[in-house]
Amino acid sequence: MSYVYEFRSSTGTDVYPVILRFSDVAGDGACFYHALAKHPSVPFANGLALKEHMFREVLREEVRFHPLSKYSDWAQNAKDYANTHLGDPKKYADETTPFFVTAVLGIDVITINVFGEVFRPSVMMLDSTDPAVRILVRLPLVNAFVLHHTFGKSNQWHLQSEIACQRNQLNHFGALLGSESLCLPATVYLNLLRRTEVVMAIGQEHPAKRKKTEKWSFSSRDGVPRPDVTPLTKVHQSSIPGGKEPAKAAGNQKILLKWLSSHKNNFDLASKLDALVEHETKRRSARNLFCSIRDVDIRDDPDSEDVHRCILEMVSHVVSTLSNSQPSPSSSIVPLLSKRTKELSWLQRSAVVFFYLHPKLGRRDYQLTSKVFARPKATIKYWVTSIECNRAIGVHLTSMTAKSIESLLPEQFRNLAAPDSKVHFVIRVSDHAPKQSLLVNGSDGLSCQALSAKARLVNDNAQLQYLPGTLSRRAGAGRPNSFLHIRSRIVEMLDQSWESGRLITTEQLYQLIRNEFSRDEKFFTAKLDSSKKSHPNSLHQFVRRVLQDNRFSTRTPTVSQSIPLNWKELAENNAEYLRKLFRSKNVDVVITADEVFLKFHKIALKAIAKTGERHIGNIVQAHDEKLGATVMVACELLTSQLLPAMIIFTGKFGKRLCDQYQHHKPSLITFNEQHWMNTTTFKMYLRFVMGLFPNRTIGLTVDRCRQHYGTEIDSFVDTLNKDESIPGKIVLGYIGEGLTPILQVPDVCINRALKQRIQSKYYLLRNDKAPQFRPGEKFHVTRDDMIGIIESVINEINFENRQSKWIANAFVKCGQDPWSVSLAEFRRHLDDLATNSLYAAMLKHQQALKL
């Protein structure tokens, strides 16, 4: 079957007729490339060879073909687009592919669909302002026509039934072969005039010789004659005055104003947070007053001693009252024990154990001891029962009496026990390394074997048979390690990779071992010989033991910001700036906020399968595994709580979904085209945070990036602070470039715990729906599921912090507590980072990111 096409230039004076013949190709996903390979002017044997050659040329001359990034889909650059299509043999062509064919191979692709519409990339690329023009002017273009039609229904191209064919069904390409070459000038803009079916008869004049053009053409859809019009082509819309960005910013500003006018505070949550802040403020005032009075030396003035005692009793009463008013008993304060658990000495820990064991004081009641000393029950139980603490605590308990700890006890417990009373505590280990006990026979040798394990042997008289005195044992006794020189070399390679920051995988380590020690016949026979069926995994086992013995493990790499060279000095100055800023502004609440990206699905790299199976797979795949949301995680110092999160999903800002979730509580839900935080959404978050703490001055610390920083944000903050309808004020503090992994509280202590718990919740959700799965079905995680998981994890973390207060401790660790009297924990945190060899490698080989 042949068809006549007539083309004309943009002036309408020149007519270019051509006869085309249709030839279909295989429908294997590469039909577009197969259709091009059908043309005589295309020097490729098949479509797959054409595809591979074209995209490899793009990768080889990346700089030359970079202007094609303008036409690549999904905002990819030309390199990423080529990698995507080259790495997937079944990746079909899209509307971007003809641009690459034209620019790389010099093939002027002319695509015609069943509706009579023509798409020619060379016309669009010949704009004088297009950088791709420099590519085209060097190429001698040859023409290649392809037909875009429904797979298996190519005959609809010349039948009236084609009007029922929808556009989304045009999923196949076929070759249109011309009877003569159509070599048109590169500046000619083509329009399709008419299409008629041609029946070639003997002696009939060739239709291509006609030169006259008709004023009317028949529509390819309904056959009704209409004036000739230019068919639909992919053209860039004309830009509005000032560009699209100002118009988009103006639209976002209107949406923001509408949201601000309709936003309502969560008064129930605000009242609860206000009560927690008020309680913690009073507790800190009482503690500071108590510490200041305790440090006064008035022993030389007898007249003031009674006053001193009265003040101490009054403060103790105030502290006790505040502790009883708090639902959690962990805020009770005992003199000399108002420190963190890690800061307690062994003498102070022994006093807690003494109180617990004494029959008149603690009476072996973990709940009472926990309330008196403000320590978790699990921690006290660990001090009492663990073998690690047995020796250190037992040394102090042997000489400790009730009178010696009287100053550490509250007033109501000081006269309950006799002053000289002691407790019975068994020291189960001697003065040597932890987890080692003396041999049962009483010799001086050491053993890591437990006492019960040594006495397992029973003699004929049903008595335990201990180790004889003639034997000697050493710690870690057993079969000596083999191939010590190879072990030391492996450890050396691991240390070099770790200290240089160039981490290697286990597969790379296997390859290094094979390259270096394959000539060692003994080692090759024992560990590397793959033909040995008795121990096929000898090398894996050998490497695993070397890693375990030298404290190495396989982990998933994590990525963070680049660290400046003088990071320690910058961190100290930045922390001091934040503390001074918040003290000078007299803030009532201190918050740090950080953004974290969470995916809808946790993609597992490994799965459990039966042994012996060569191929495994999951019948139920994730439908939206690449999608996710940005979550703004915020921590508050005084309440030691996580604030309700701001969750940003992918969508149109200010459209239907935003209206649907506008009044969701307690989290703030919004939508953005790229699900990232921008200036507009950050303004929404500022207003949202002010609604959580009305009538208070809020100190908010965020990263210093362009979404959070600038004159636009400063003017918006001034507007919020001057607005009388919004009670309270907000002060912004910034963490400098490259200091987020050092100073940002959520990044240091929250994000990892948050992701792990969300992952566990995701697997619980998947397991609940597992009985409903069917083969080939897609597993969906809805927005409501994602929101529910995030909110439930935040509630769990907040419940834990009612006792442990590890969020508030993280503020002290990162130097973010403006009322802290000591910076010892902050300096210890910086010193720990300074000794980390991986951080040292990052400082040496990386440069700070300029935001």
SVG drawing of the C-alpha trace seen along z (x, -y; Angstrom):
<svg xmlns="http://www.w3.org/2000/svg" viewBox="-18 -45 71 89">
<polyline fill="none" stroke="black" stroke-width="0.4" points="0.0,0.0 1.4,-3.4 0.4,-6.9 1.0,-10.4 2.2,-13.2 2.6,-16.8 4.6,-19.3 5.1,-23.0 7.4,-25.6 6.2,-28.2 5.6,-30.7 3.4,-28.2 5.2,-28.7 7.3,-25.5 5.6,-22.1 7.5,-18.8 5.5,-15.7 6.7,-12.3 5.2,-8.7 5.5,-6.6 5.0,-2.9 4.2,-1.4 6.3,1.5 5.5,2.8 8.2,4.0 8.4,6.3 6.6,5.1 9.3,5.9 9.5,2.4 12.2,1.2 9.8,0.7 10.9,-3.0 14.5,-2.0 13.5,0.9 11.4,-1.4 14.4,-3.7 16.7,-0.8 14.3,0.2 15.2,-3.0 17.9,-2.6 19.6,-5.8 20.2,-4.5 23.4,-2.3 22.4,0.0 21.5,3.7 18.8,3.6 17.2,1.2 19.1,2.4 22.4,1.6 21.2,-1.8 20.0,-2.5 23.2,-1.3 25.5,-3.3 23.5,-6.5 23.4,-6.5 27.1,-5.5 28.0,-8.5 26.1,-10.7 28.1,-9.3 31.4,-9.5 31.0,-13.1 29.0,-14.4 30.0,-18.0 29.1,-18.2 25.6,-16.7 24.9,-18.4 22.5,-21.0 20.1,-18.1 19.3,-18.2 16.8,-20.9 14.6,-18.2 15.2,-15.3 12.1,-14.3 11.7,-14.3 14.3,-17.1 17.1,-14.7 20.3,-15.8 21.5,-14.2 23.9,-11.9 21.3,-10.5 18.8,-10.1 21.4,-8.1 22.3,-5.9 18.6,-5.2 17.8,-4.0 21.2,-2.2 20.9,-0.3 17.4,1.1 17.1,3.1 13.3,2.9 13.1,-0.8 10.9,-2.1 11.3,-5.4 9.5,-8.5 8.9,-11.9 12.4,-12.9 14.2,-10.2 13.7,-11.7 15.7,-14.8 18.7,-12.5 18.4,-10.6 18.4,-13.9 21.3,-15.5 23.5,-12.4 23.0,-10.3 22.0,-13.1 18.6,-11.4 15.8,-13.9 13.0,-11.9 9.5,-12.8 6.8,-11.1 3.2,-10.9 0.4,-9.6 -3.0,-8.2 -4.6,-11.6 -2.5,-13.2 -0.3,-15.2 3.4,-15.6 6.2,-15.8 9.6,-16.9 12.3,-17.7 14.7,-19.3 12.2,-22.1 12.0,-22.9 15.8,-22.6 16.5,-25.2 15.6,-28.1 18.5,-30.6 18.5,-30.8 18.7,-27.0 22.3,-25.8 21.5,-22.5 21.7,-24.4 25.5,-24.1 25.1,-20.3 22.7,-20.3 24.6,-22.6 27.5,-20.1 25.3,-17.2 24.1,-16.2 20.6,-15.3 18.9,-12.4 15.1,-11.8 13.4,-8.9 9.6,-8.7 7.9,-6.6 4.2,-6.0 2.8,-6.1 -0.2,-3.8 -1.9,-1.3 -0.1,2.0 -1.6,4.7 -4.0,2.2 -1.9,0.4 -4.7,0.7 -6.6,-2.0 -4.3,-4.5 -6.3,-4.5 -9.7,-3.5 -12.6,-5.6 -12.6,-3.5 -9.5,-5.3 -11.7,-8.0 -12.3,-5.7 -8.6,-5.4 -7.6,-7.3 -4.2,-9.1 -3.1,-7.0 -3.5,-3.9 -0.8,-5.0 1.9,-2.8 3.7,-1.4 5.9,-2.6 6.3,-1.4 8.5,-2.4 7.3,-4.6 9.6,-4.0 9.8,-6.7 10.0,-5.9 12.4,-8.8 14.6,-10.7 13.1,-13.8 16.0,-16.0 14.7,-19.3 16.6,-22.4 17.1,-22.5 15.2,-25.8 12.0,-24.5 9.0,-24.3 6.7,-21.5 2.9,-21.3 0.9,-18.3 -1.6,-19.3 -3.6,-16.3 -3.4,-12.5 -5.0,-10.3 -4.8,-6.6 -3.0,-5.8 -3.7,-2.8 -0.9,-2.4 -2.1,-1.1 -0.2,-0.3 0.3,-3.4 -1.1,-5.8 0.8,-9.0 2.8,-9.2 0.9,-11.3 4.1,-12.8 4.4,-14.9 1.4,-17.1 2.5,-20.6 -0.9,-22.3 -2.0,-22.5 -5.6,-22.5 -7.1,-25.1 -9.1,-22.5 -8.0,-19.3 -10.1,-16.5 -9.8,-15.9 -8.3,-12.6 -10.8,-12.2 -14.3,-12.7 -13.7,-13.3 -15.3,-16.7 -13.5,-19.3 -12.1,-22.2 -9.6,-25.0 -6.0,-23.9 -4.6,-24.3 -1.2,-23.7 -1.2,-20.3 -0.3,-20.0 3.3,-19.9 5.4,-20.0 6.3,-23.7 7.5,-25.8 4.9,-28.1 5.6,-31.8 6.9,-33.2 4.9,-35.8 6.4,-39.2 8.9,-38.8 9.1,-35.1 7.2,-32.3 8.9,-32.5 7.5,-35.9 4.0,-34.8 4.4,-31.5 5.8,-33.4 2.8,-35.7 0.4,-32.8 2.1,-31.1 1.9,-34.3 -1.8,-34.5 -2.2,-30.9 0.0,-31.5 -2.1,-34.6 -5.3,-32.5 -3.8,-29.7 -2.6,-32.2 -6.1,-33.7 -7.8,-30.3 -5.2,-28.5 -6.4,-27.6 -4.2,-26.8 -4.3,-23.4 -5.4,-24.8 -5.5,-21.4 -1.9,-20.5 -0.8,-24.1 -2.2,-23.9 -0.4,-20.6 2.9,-21.9 2.5,-25.1 1.9,-23.1 5.1,-21.1 7.1,-24.2 5.8,-25.9 6.7,-22.8 10.2,-22.5 10.9,-26.2 9.9,-26.0 11.9,-22.8 15.0,-24.4 14.6,-27.5 14.3,-25.4 17.4,-23.3 19.5,-26.4 18.4,-28.0 19.2,-24.7 22.7,-24.5 23.5,-28.1 22.6,-27.7 24.4,-24.4 27.7,-25.9 27.7,-28.7 30.2,-28.0 28.7,-29.3 30.3,-26.8 32.3,-29.7 29.1,-31.6 27.0,-29.6 24.2,-32.2 23.6,-31.5 23.7,-27.7 20.1,-27.5 19.1,-29.9 21.0,-27.7 19.2,-24.6 15.8,-26.2 16.4,-27.3 17.6,-23.8 14.5,-22.3 12.3,-24.9 13.9,-24.2 13.6,-20.4 9.9,-20.9 9.5,-22.9 11.2,-20.3 9.2,-17.5 6.0,-19.4 7.0,-19.9 7.9,-16.2 4.5,-15.1 2.7,-17.4 4.4,-15.8 2.9,-12.5 6.4,-11.1 8.4,-10.5 11.7,-11.0 11.9,-14.7 12.6,-14.1 15.9,-15.7 18.3,-14.4 21.4,-16.4 24.6,-15.5 22.6,-13.2 21.0,-15.8 23.5,-14.9 23.1,-12.7 23.6,-9.0 26.8,-8.9 28.3,-11.6 27.7,-9.8 30.8,-8.4 30.9,-4.8 30.6,-6.1 27.3,-7.7 26.1,-4.6 27.0,-2.5 24.9,-4.8 21.9,-4.1 22.5,-0.3 23.0,-0.7 19.7,-2.4 18.0,0.4 19.5,3.2 19.0,1.7 16.0,3.4 15.0,0.1 15.4,-2.2 14.8,-0.8 13.7,2.6 14.7,4.1 12.0,2.0 13.0,0.9 10.0,-1.4 10.8,-3.3 14.5,-3.6 13.8,-4.8 11.5,-7.6 13.9,-8.7 17.0,-8.9 15.4,-9.8 16.9,-6.9 15.2,-4.3 14.4,-1.0 16.3,0.9 19.5,-1.1 19.3,-0.4 18.7,3.3 21.8,3.3 23.9,1.9 22.7,4.5 22.8,7.6 25.4,7.1 28.8,8.7 30.4,5.6 29.4,3.4 29.8,6.0 33.5,5.3 33.3,1.5 30.2,1.1 31.2,3.9 34.4,2.1 32.5,-0.9 29.6,1.0 32.0,2.9 32.9,-0.3 29.6,-2.2 27.1,-2.8 23.8,-4.5 25.4,-7.6 27.9,-8.0 25.0,-8.4 22.8,-10.5 23.6,-13.7 22.5,-12.0 19.0,-11.1 15.8,-13.1 14.8,-14.3 12.1,-11.7 14.6,-8.8 17.5,-10.1 16.3,-8.8 14.9,-5.4 18.1,-3.4 20.7,-3.0 23.8,-5.1 26.2,-2.1 24.0,0.3 25.4,1.9 24.2,4.1 25.3,7.5 26.7,7.6 28.6,10.5 31.5,9.6 31.5,12.3 34.6,11.3 38.2,10.5 40.2,7.5 40.9,8.3 39.5,7.7 35.7,7.7 34.0,10.9 36.9,13.0 36.6,15.1 39.2,17.0 39.6,20.7 37.4,22.9 40.4,24.6 41.6,21.3 44.8,21.0 46.0,17.7 45.0,18.4 42.2,16.5 39.3,17.8 36.5,16.3 34.5,19.5 31.5,19.0 31.5,20.8 28.5,22.9 30.1,24.0 33.2,25.1 31.3,27.4 29.2,29.3 31.0,32.6 29.5,34.8 31.4,37.8 30.0,41.1 29.0,39.7 26.8,37.0 29.3,34.3 30.6,31.6 34.0,32.2 36.1,29.0 39.2,28.4 42.3,30.0 45.1,27.9 47.6,29.3 46.1,27.6 46.7,24.1 44.5,22.0 44.7,18.6 42.1,16.1 40.8,16.9 42.4,20.3 41.6,22.5 42.9,23.4 45.5,20.9 44.7,18.7 46.0,19.8 47.6,17.7 48.7,14.9 50.6,13.0 47.5,12.9 45.3,11.9 47.7,9.0 47.7,7.9 43.9,7.9 43.7,5.8 46.2,3.4 44.2,3.0 41.0,2.4 42.7,-0.2 44.0,-2.0 40.6,-2.1 38.9,-3.3 41.5,-6.0 41.5,-7.3 37.7,-7.5 37.6,-5.1 35.5,-2.3 35.6,1.0 32.9,3.7 33.3,7.4 33.4,8.2 36.3,5.8 38.1,7.3 37.6,10.8 39.1,9.6 42.1,8.0 42.8,11.2 42.6,13.3 44.9,10.9 47.6,10.8 47.6,14.3 46.5,16.6 50.1,17.8 50.3,19.0 49.7,22.7 48.7,23.6 46.3,20.7 44.9,21.3 44.2,24.9 42.5,24.1 40.6,20.9 40.5,20.0 40.1,23.3 36.5,23.1 36.5,26.7 36.7,28.0 33.2,29.1 33.6,29.9 34.2,26.2 32.9,24.0 32.7,20.9 36.1,21.1 37.2,17.6 33.9,16.0 34.2,17.7 37.8,16.7 37.1,13.1 34.1,13.0 36.2,14.2 39.0,11.7 36.4,8.9 34.8,10.1 38.2,10.5 39.3,7.0 36.0,5.2 34.9,4.6 31.4,5.1 29.5,4.6 27.1,1.7 25.2,-0.5 27.1,-3.7 25.6,-7.0 26.0,-10.4 26.2,-13.7 27.4,-17.2 31.0,-18.0 32.9,-19.2 35.0,-22.4 38.7,-22.2 38.3,-24.3 35.0,-22.6 35.8,-22.5 36.4,-26.2 33.3,-27.0 31.2,-24.6 32.2,-26.3 31.6,-29.8 28.2,-28.8 27.0,-27.2 28.1,-30.2 26.3,-32.5 23.0,-30.6 23.2,-30.5 23.9,-34.3 21.2,-35.1 18.5,-33.2 19.6,-34.6 19.6,-38.1 16.1,-37.7 14.9,-36.1 13.3,-33.2 11.0,-30.9 11.1,-27.9 14.1,-26.5 13.4,-24.4 15.7,-22.9 14.2,-21.7 15.7,-19.7 14.3,-18.1 14.5,-14.4 13.3,-12.6 11.3,-9.4 10.3,-6.9 6.9,-5.2 8.6,-1.8 11.7,-0.4 13.5,1.3 15.2,4.5 18.5,5.4 18.4,9.0 15.6,11.5 15.2,14.8 14.8,17.8 15.2,21.6 18.7,22.9 19.5,24.3 17.3,21.9 19.1,20.2 16.6,17.4 14.3,15.7 11.8,12.9 8.8,11.3 5.4,11.7 4.2,8.5 6.1,5.4 5.9,1.9 3.7,-0.4 5.3,-3.7 8.7,-2.6 10.5,-5.7 8.0,-8.2 8.3,-9.7 7.8,-12.8 9.9,-15.4 9.3,-15.6 10.3,-18.6 11.4,-17.1 11.5,-19.5 12.8,-19.0 12.0,-21.1 14.4,-21.5 12.3,-22.2 9.6,-19.6 12.1,-17.1 9.5,-16.3 9.2,-16.0 6.8,-18.6 4.1,-17.6 5.8,-17.2 5.3,-19.1 4.9,-16.6 5.4,-17.7 4.1,-15.3 4.4,-15.5 1.5,-17.5 0.2,-20.8 0.6,-23.6 -2.6,-25.2 -4.8,-22.8 -7.4,-20.2 -5.1,-18.0 -3.9,-21.0 -7.5,-22.0 -8.3,-18.5 -5.6,-18.2 -5.6,-21.8 -7.2,-21.2 -5.5,-17.9 -4.2,-17.6 -1.8,-17.4 0.7,-17.4 0.9,-20.0 0.3,-18.5 1.0,-20.3 1.9,-19.5 4.6,-20.8 5.6,-19.9 9.0,-18.5 8.1,-17.6 11.0,-19.7 10.9,-22.6 10.8,-26.0 10.4,-29.5 6.6,-29.5 6.3,-26.2 8.9,-27.4 6.7,-30.5 3.8,-28.1 5.9,-26.2 6.9,-29.3 3.2,-30.2 2.5,-26.6 5.2,-26.6 4.0,-29.9 0.5,-28.4 2.0,-25.6 3.4,-28.1 1.2,-31.1 2.2,-34.1 5.8,-32.9 9.0,-33.9 10.3,-31.0 13.9,-30.4 14.0,-28.3 17.3,-26.9 17.5,-25.7 20.1,-25.1 21.4,-28.2 20.1,-27.4 18.3,-29.5 14.9,-28.2 15.3,-29.3 17.5,-32.4 17.2,-35.7 15.5,-39.1 12.2,-37.6 12.2,-35.3 13.4,-38.2 10.6,-40.5 8.0,-37.7 9.3,-37.0 9.0,-40.8 5.5,-40.7 4.6,-37.8 6.1,-39.4 4.3,-42.7 0.9,-41.0 -1.3,-41.6 -3.6,-38.7 -0.7,-36.2 0.4,-36.2 4.0,-35.5 7.3,-36.1 9.8,-34.0 13.6,-34.3 15.5,-32.5 19.0,-31.1 21.1,-29.4 23.6,-26.6 26.4,-27.3 27.4,-25.4 28.8,-21.9 28.0,-21.9 24.6,-20.1 26.0,-16.7 27.8,-18.3 25.3,-20.8 21.9,-19.9 20.0,-18.0 17.6,-16.0 20.5,-15.0 22.6,-13.8 20.0,-11.9 16.6,-11.8 16.7,-11.0 18.2,-7.5 15.7,-6.4 12.9,-7.9 13.7,-6.0 14.2,-2.7 10.9,-2.9 9.1,-4.0 10.7,-1.0 9.3,1.3 5.9,-0.2 6.1,0.2 6.8,3.9 3.9,4.3 1.6,2.7 2.9,4.9 2.5,8.0 -1.1,7.1 -2.0,6.8 0.1,9.8 -2.9,12.3 -4.6,10.1 -1.7,10.1 -2.2,11.7 0.5,12.7 1.4,9.7 -0.4,7.2 1.1,3.9 1.4,3.0 0.2,-0.5 1.0,-2.7 -1.4,-5.5 -0.8,-9.0 -3.0,-8.4 -0.9,-5.3 2.3,-7.3 0.9,-10.1 -0.4,-7.6 3.0,-5.9 4.9,-9.1 2.6,-10.4 2.6,-7.2 6.4,-7.0 6.5,-10.6 4.1,-9.7 6.3,-6.7 9.4,-8.8 7.6,-11.4 6.3,-8.8 9.9,-7.5 11.1,-11.0 8.8,-11.5 11.4,-9.6 14.7,-9.3 14.8,-12.9 17.3,-11.9 16.1,-14.7 16.9,-17.4 20.3,-15.7 21.0,-15.9 20.6,-19.7 23.3,-19.7 25.5,-17.4 25.2,-19.7 25.8,-22.9 22.2,-24.2 21.0,-24.7 21.2,-28.5 20.7,-28.0 23.3,-25.2 26.0,-26.1 28.5,-23.6 29.8,-22.8 31.7,-19.7 29.3,-17.4 29.6,-19.6 33.4,-19.6 33.4,-15.8 31.2,-15.5 33.6,-17.6 36.6,-15.6 34.9,-12.3 34.4,-13.6 38.0,-14.9 39.3,-11.4 37.2,-9.8 39.5,-8.8 36.6,-8.9 35.9,-12.5 39.6,-13.3 39.6,-11.8 36.5,-13.8 38.3,-17.0 41.3,-16.1 39.7,-15.1 36.5,-17.1 35.5,-20.7 32.7,-22.5 29.5,-22.9 28.7,-26.5 25.0,-27.0"/>
</svg>
